[in-house]
């Protein structure tokens, strides 16, 4: 009987360990022809981020679909999805500390030409070459983004403070001299113990960086209602 109880306890702790090492949320990361648009889709719900800047201006905001009663997970892609958009200005980069005056509703359109975001008001900095989201799908000035690749991912997070990138060599993680600053949006594509494998798009150059960071340095930029 004692051996049986010991075996049960062992199995219980093994399950806890395995559960702790598994991804908390899994979805599909969409890669677009413009890499500055980052989208994660799961179960019909969508969260994402757009970010770009140049020498004179910058445009960056998070967005998430609003759940609608009666809409199944296999939603009708011909209909626009209502979204909410918001901005995280720091120094604490999570949804509860967002810059609430920039909570702006909008719509997400999906069609043969790709994806398009339209906000009811212009997000700060998003009214020039850095980004344009004020026009509807019938306006020639509207910006469309076409998905070119899909890959599995866990979620989208934001760097809460400066964090160094690690690389995986020979089964071990080694620190590099490269780092990401607070406020950088990343997609998590894997987890290993207390580290997350992230994909980062540089908002100025559009170049992609992939590496490992401490999971503790990542914050959730989305409303709790999204489940992300």
Beta strands, then each sheet from edge to edge (+ up, - down):
strand 1: 27-32
strand 2: 37-42
strand 3: 45-53
strand 4: 58-65
strand 5: 81-86
strand 6: 104-111
strand 7: 114-119
strand 8: 127-128
strand 9: 131-132
strand 10: 147-153
strand 11: 155-159
strand 12: 163-169
strand 13: 172-180
strand 14: 185-192
strand 15: 195-201
strand 16: 208-214
strand 17: 218-219
sheet 1: 7+ 6- 5+ 4- 3+ 2- 1+ 10-
sheet 2: 8+ 9-
sheet 3: 16+ 15- 14+ 11- 17+
sheet 4: 12+ 13-
end
